[in-house]
Amino acid sequence: MATTVEYGLGEFTFPRGWFMIGTSADATTTPLAVRYFAQEMVLYRGHSGRVFLVEAYCPHMGTHLARNTTSYVVTDGKHVEGDNIRCPYHAWRFGPDGRCNEIPYSPAPIPKAACLKSWTVVERAGCLWVWYDIEGGDPDYELPAFEHAGAPHWVNWNVACLGELACHPQEIVDNICDKGHLEPVHGSVDLVLFDNVFDGHVVRQVLTAGHKTLAGSGAGPMTNDTWYTGPGILQSTMVGEYPSLMLITHTPVDDGLVKVWYGLAVKVAAAEPGVDDLAAARGYEEAGRVAFAQDFEIWAHKRPCLQPLAVPGDGPFGKVRIWYRQFFNSRARAGEFHARVNGVVTTRGTQRDPWGKVA
């Protein structure tokens, strides 16, 4: 798979932004080995209920903090103490801030270098989110609020991990403007309009179209509003008998390898969803997962597209790639990329915007 350098995205290997690192169920008092941004990490939930993410290797002798089941530190239930984690080799204890706060066998002062890199985890809407920035800065945009979560009438999404995909995320983000694949891959028909809206750290796709099966005979076109908040969080609303909100997230594991999650929340008539509502929502969620799998299969087997051979009707791939570059460069340059893309781009070949003269 091609690297970030080959795509010409900028100075950083991995983008700056909010990223999903798991579901709430993934974080327990049994430390879990995970890998993101080409780094081995450990995810765990402290006894306070808070979730923590720290680098995997103890600075003492390089022991992996999670990959152990036989040490007495583990079998005696001391692996996680309060919100601290102990190394299974020599029982050095590290606080949630990453600093070592106990070396049980030594009276000497704790070395200043006895610390782990740590990342702040936000638990929201059943998911775990981390701000990643190679420059070490605070977030420069907000994590979405996901206001529907737990709200009346809504059946919460059941976010599932779809696994790892040997694909650079550029190939995934390209889909936000890819009008041409909608009919052959997803079954959209009779496109009414297709717009992209670029606004700072957000890029949006507004699509109104019929569908070969979902719209049904004689049904009117459906409108989907789909948007990226930063480089890795996609949401999409669809208005119909059961309004829904889809979540698709992808997080870099290594350069050219991502981990992907999918979920769908559904709004029903009853303020307190009943058994039938839950069944209908799960059916919609599975149908959406199958639709997303159509894209997933394409990405898994395509070669890198370093330079699209674009034709009229494809959508503004060039602008999407300029927009995406803001996350691979210093935040001081973000305005430079915004100035080049902010605004609305309409892709022709729809009922509202038919073809004019094509050179």
Summary of the structure (lengths in Angstrom):
residues: 359
radius of gyration: 22.9
end to end distance: 34.6
largest distance: 81.6
contacts: 1101
relative contact order: 0.16
helix: 22%
strand: 34%
